[in-house]
Amino acid sequence: MPSTTPIVIVDLDGTLLHDAARFEDRDFTMRTQRAVDRLHNEGIPFAVATARPVSTGHDIVRRLRADACIYLNGALIDFDPAHSDIEMLTGRKPPRADTLLKVGFTSSRACDVCRAILNVIPDLEIGIVMDDVRYTTFDVSKYWTTQTWTYTDFRDVPEGTADKIIAFPRPDQTKSLAALIPDDFDVHVSEGRLWMLMAPDANKEQATRTLCGRWGADLSDVTAFGDDIVDIDMMRISGTGVAVANANPDVLKIADEVCPSNNDDGVAQWIEQKLL
C-alpha cells in the first residue's frame, strides 16, 4: 500500500468498547461498526491493539473485520485475522506461514520469576499466560469469567513460549512487587490494577512499528486511539495520537487530539469527522 494511506489503530477496553458491569459484556455499537465498515470501503486499514488475549478479543476482532490485531499488548500479532482461528492463534495447530508473530519468553524463565516473587510476597495473586491458558495462584474467574485457567505452584507449567506474567497486587504489595521485577522484563499496568510483566519488545509501540513495516507504511500515517498508560508510547510515535475524553490524565496530556468518550462512541465520531 502507498505510504500516503491512513492507518487506524485502536485500543479496545475504555477506548472503542462501551463500559459494562461485567468485563465480558463490553462491546462496540452499530455506529462504531458502520464507521469501521466505511473505513474498509475507503481502503483505509484498521487494526486493533489490545491487552486482551485471543479468548476475549478474537470475536470482537472478527466482527470488526480488522486487518490486523495486536493481542496481549504486543506479545502476539495477527497479520491476517480474516483467516485466523482460535486453534491457530493459541498454538493448538500450526499457523500459516508469515501470519503470526509471537514475542515472549520461555515458560521456565517465567516460572523462575514467579517463584522468586512469591518467596517474598507469598500471598500475591500472580500467574503466567501462555497459549491462552492462565497458570495462576488464584481463581481467575473473580476477574474474567470466560478465560481458561488452572492452579499452579509454577513447577508444573508446560514448556513453551509464555506471553506474559500477570499479577493483581494489593496496594500494600505494589512497592515490594516493583522492586522484584527483573531487568529483562518491562512492566505495564492496565486499568490501575492489572500488572503485566512483558518481554521488552512486547508492547504496542513496537507492534505498531512492526505493522507499519509489514504494510510498507510510515508511522506518520498512523492515527492511534487509546485511553490508558499502556497506549502512550503507541500514540506518541504515531502521526496522530487521539485520546478518548475518559482517558487517564497522563494520556490526555500527551494526546494530539481528544475525542468524546468511549461510551459516546468517540472513536467513531472522530473517524466520521476526520477520515470519512
C-alpha positions as CSV (number, residue, x, y, z in Angstrom):
1,M,0.0,0.0,0.0
2,P,1.3,3.5,-0.6
3,S,2.7,5.4,2.3
4,T,0.1,8.1,2.0
5,T,-2.7,5.7,3.0
6,P,-4.0,6.5,6.5
7,I,-3.9,3.7,9.1
8,V,-6.2,3.5,12.1
9,I,-5.1,1.5,15.2
10,V,-7.5,1.4,18.1
11,D,-7.3,0.1,21.7
12,L,-10.4,-1.8,22.8
13,D,-11.3,-1.5,26.5
14,G,-12.0,2.0,27.6
15,T,-11.5,3.3,24.1
16,L,-13.6,1.6,21.4
17,L,-15.8,-0.6,23.6
18,H,-18.6,0.8,25.9
19,D,-18.2,0.1,29.6
20,A,-20.3,-2.7,31.2
21,A,-20.9,-4.1,34.6
22,R,-19.1,-7.3,33.5
23,F,-15.9,-7.4,31.5
24,E,-17.4,-9.9,29.1
25,D,-20.3,-7.6,28.3
26,R,-18.2,-4.7,27.0
27,D,-18.8,-4.2,23.3
28,F,-19.0,-1.8,20.4
29,T,-22.1,-0.2,18.9
30,M,-23.6,-0.2,15.5
31,R,-22.3,3.3,15.0
32,T,-18.8,2.1,15.5
33,Q,-19.4,-0.9,13.2
34,R,-20.7,1.4,10.5
35,A,-17.7,3.7,10.9
36,V,-15.2,0.8,10.6
37,D,-17.1,-0.6,7.7
38,R,-16.7,2.7,5.9
39,L,-13.0,2.7,6.6
40,H,-12.9,-0.7,4.8
41,N,-14.9,0.6,1.9
42,E,-12.4,3.5,1.6
43,G,-9.4,1.2,1.6
44,I,-8.2,2.5,5.0
45,P,-6.5,-0.3,7.0
46,F,-8.0,-0.8,10.5
47,A,-6.1,-2.6,13.3
48,V,-6.9,-3.4,16.9
49,A,-4.2,-3.1,19.7
50,T,-5.4,-4.6,22.9
51,A,-4.2,-6.1,26.2
52,R,-6.8,-8.8,25.7
53,P,-5.8,-12.4,24.9
54,V,-7.3,-14.3,22.0
55,S,-10.1,-15.8,24.0
56,T,-11.8,-12.4,24.8
57,G,-10.5,-10.5,21.8
58,H,-10.9,-12.8,18.8
59,D,-14.7,-12.4,18.4
60,I,-14.5,-8.6,18.6
61,V,-11.7,-8.5,16.0
62,R,-13.6,-10.9,13.7
63,R,-16.8,-8.8,13.8
64,L,-14.9,-5.6,13.2
65,R,-13.2,-7.3,10.2
66,A,-9.8,-5.8,11.4
67,D,-6.9,-6.0,9.0
68,A,-4.5,-6.9,11.9
69,C,-4.7,-7.4,15.6
70,I,-2.1,-6.7,18.3
71,Y,-3.1,-9.0,21.2
72,L,-1.7,-9.1,24.7
73,N,-0.2,-5.6,24.4
74,G,2.1,-6.8,21.6
75,A,3.1,-10.3,22.7
76,L,1.1,-11.7,19.7
77,I,0.4,-10.0,16.4
78,D,-2.1,-11.5,13.9
79,F,-1.4,-10.1,10.4
80,D,-4.4,-11.9,8.8
81,P,-7.4,-12.1,11.2
82,A,-9.8,-12.9,8.4
83,H,-8.3,-16.3,8.0
84,S,-7.1,-17.0,11.6
85,D,-8.9,-19.2,14.1
86,I,-8.5,-19.7,17.8
87,E,-6.8,-23.0,17.4
88,M,-4.1,-21.5,15.3
89,L,-3.8,-18.3,17.5
90,T,-3.3,-20.4,20.6
91,G,-0.8,-22.9,19.3
92,R,-3.1,-25.9,19.1
93,K,-2.4,-26.1,15.4
94,P,0.5,-24.7,13.2
95,P,-0.1,-21.2,11.8
96,R,0.1,-20.4,8.2
97,A,3.4,-19.1,7.0
98,D,4.2,-15.5,8.0
99,T,0.8,-14.7,9.5
100,L,1.6,-14.6,13.2
101,L,4.4,-13.0,15.3
102,K,4.9,-14.1,18.9
103,V,7.1,-12.1,21.3
104,G,7.6,-13.6,24.7
105,F,10.0,-15.6,26.9
106,T,10.4,-19.3,27.9
107,S,7.8,-20.7,30.4
108,S,10.7,-21.9,32.5
109,R,12.0,-18.4,32.9
110,A,8.5,-17.1,33.7
111,C,8.2,-19.8,36.4
112,D,11.5,-18.9,37.9
113,V,10.4,-15.3,38.2
114,C,7.1,-16.1,39.7
115,R,8.6,-18.4,42.3
116,A,11.2,-15.8,43.2
117,I,8.5,-13.1,43.7
118,L,6.3,-15.5,45.8
119,N,9.3,-16.2,48.1
120,V,9.0,-12.5,49.1
121,I,5.2,-11.9,48.6
122,P,3.7,-15.4,49.3
123,D,0.0,-14.3,49.0
124,L,0.4,-12.3,45.8
125,E,-2.1,-13.1,43.0
126,I,0.2,-14.0,40.1
127,G,0.2,-16.1,37.1
128,I,1.6,-16.9,33.6
129,V,-0.4,-16.5,30.4
130,M,0.6,-19.0,27.6
131,D,-1.4,-20.1,24.6
132,D,-4.5,-18.6,26.1
133,V,-4.3,-20.6,29.4
134,R,-3.6,-18.8,32.7
135,Y,-1.4,-20.8,35.2
136,T,-2.1,-18.9,38.4
137,T,-2.1,-18.9,42.2
138,F,-5.7,-17.5,42.3
139,D,-9.1,-18.1,40.9
140,V,-9.1,-16.1,37.6
141,S,-12.9,-16.2,37.4
142,K,-13.1,-13.4,40.0
143,Y,-11.8,-11.1,37.2
144,W,-12.7,-12.9,34.0
145,T,-15.4,-15.5,33.9
146,T,-14.7,-17.0,30.5
147,Q,-10.9,-17.4,30.5
148,T,-9.2,-20.8,30.8
149,W,-7.0,-21.2,33.9
150,T,-5.5,-23.7,36.3
151,Y,-3.9,-23.5,39.7
152,T,-0.1,-23.9,39.8
153,D,2.9,-23.7,42.1
154,F,5.0,-22.9,38.9
155,R,6.6,-26.3,38.9
156,D,4.1,-28.0,36.6
157,V,3.7,-25.4,33.8
158,P,4.3,-26.9,30.3
159,E,7.3,-25.9,28.2
160,G,6.6,-23.2,25.7
161,T,6.7,-19.5,25.0
162,A,4.9,-17.5,27.6
163,D,3.2,-14.3,26.6
164,K,3.3,-12.5,29.9
165,I,3.2,-12.7,33.7
166,I,0.1,-11.2,35.3
167,A,-0.4,-10.0,38.8
168,F,-3.0,-8.3,40.9
169,P,-1.1,-6.7,43.8
170,R,-2.9,-5.2,46.7
171,P,-2.0,-1.5,47.4
172,D,0.3,-2.6,50.2
173,Q,2.1,-5.0,47.8
174,T,2.9,-2.7,44.9
175,K,6.1,-1.3,46.2
176,S,7.6,-4.7,47.0
177,L,6.5,-6.1,43.7
178,A,8.1,-3.2,41.8
179,A,11.4,-3.9,43.5
180,L,11.3,-7.6,42.4
181,I,10.8,-7.1,38.7
182,P,13.9,-8.5,36.8
183,D,15.7,-6.2,34.4
184,D,14.8,-8.3,31.4
185,F,11.1,-7.6,31.8
186,D,9.0,-4.5,31.2
187,V,6.0,-3.7,33.3
188,H,2.7,-2.4,32.0
189,V,-0.2,-1.6,34.3
190,S,-3.8,-1.8,32.9
191,E,-6.8,-0.1,34.4
192,G,-4.8,0.7,37.5
193,R,-4.7,-2.8,38.9
194,L,-3.5,-5.5,36.5
195,W,0.3,-5.7,36.3
196,M,1.7,-7.3,33.2
197,L,5.3,-8.3,33.0
198,M,6.3,-8.5,29.3
199,A,9.3,-9.1,27.1
200,P,10.9,-5.7,26.3
201,D,9.8,-5.9,22.6
202,A,6.2,-7.0,23.5
203,N,4.5,-3.6,23.6
204,K,2.1,-1.6,21.4
205,E,4.8,0.8,20.3
206,Q,7.0,-1.9,18.8
207,A,4.0,-3.8,17.4
208,T,2.9,-0.6,15.6
209,R,6.4,-0.2,14.1
210,T,6.2,-3.9,13.0
211,L,2.8,-3.4,11.5
212,C,3.9,-0.3,9.5
213,G,7.0,-2.2,8.3
214,R,4.8,-5.1,7.2
215,W,2.4,-2.8,5.3
216,G,5.1,-0.5,3.9
217,A,3.6,2.4,5.7
218,D,5.0,5.4,7.6
219,L,4.4,6.0,11.3
220,S,3.3,9.5,10.3
221,D,0.3,7.9,8.5
222,V,-1.0,6.2,11.7
223,T,-3.8,7.5,13.8
224,A,-3.7,5.7,17.2
225,F,-6.6,5.8,19.7
226,G,-6.1,5.0,23.4
227,D,-7.1,5.6,27.0
228,D,-4.6,4.0,29.3
229,I,-0.9,4.3,30.2
230,V,-0.1,1.3,28.0
231,D,-1.2,3.2,25.0
232,I,1.0,6.3,25.4
233,D,4.1,5.1,23.5
234,M,2.0,3.9,20.6
235,M,0.2,7.2,20.5
236,R,3.4,9.2,20.7
237,I,5.1,7.5,17.7
238,S,2.0,7.8,15.6
239,G,1.3,10.7,13.3
240,T,-1.8,11.5,15.4
241,G,-2.4,10.2,18.9
242,V,-6.1,10.6,19.9
243,A,-7.3,10.1,23.5
244,V,-10.9,9.5,24.4
245,A,-12.2,12.0,26.8
246,N,-12.4,9.4,29.6
247,A,-8.7,8.6,29.3
248,N,-6.1,8.5,32.1
249,P,-4.9,12.1,32.7
250,D,-1.4,11.2,31.6
251,V,-2.8,10.0,28.3
252,L,-4.8,13.2,27.8
253,K,-1.6,15.2,28.4
254,I,0.3,13.6,25.5
255,A,-2.5,13.3,23.1
256,D,-2.5,15.3,19.8
257,E,-6.3,15.4,19.9
258,V,-9.1,14.4,22.2
259,C,-12.4,12.8,21.0
260,P,-15.6,12.1,23.0
261,S,-15.6,9.3,25.5
262,N,-15.8,5.6,24.7
263,N,-19.4,5.5,25.9
264,D,-20.2,8.3,23.5
265,D,-18.7,6.4,20.5
266,G,-15.8,8.9,20.4
267,V,-13.6,6.9,18.1
268,A,-16.5,6.6,15.6
269,Q,-17.2,10.3,15.8
270,W,-13.6,11.2,15.1
271,I,-13.4,8.8,12.2
272,E,-16.6,10.2,10.7
273,Q,-15.5,13.8,11.0
274,K,-11.7,13.5,10.2
275,L,-11.3,10.5,7.8
276,L,-14.6,9.9,6.0
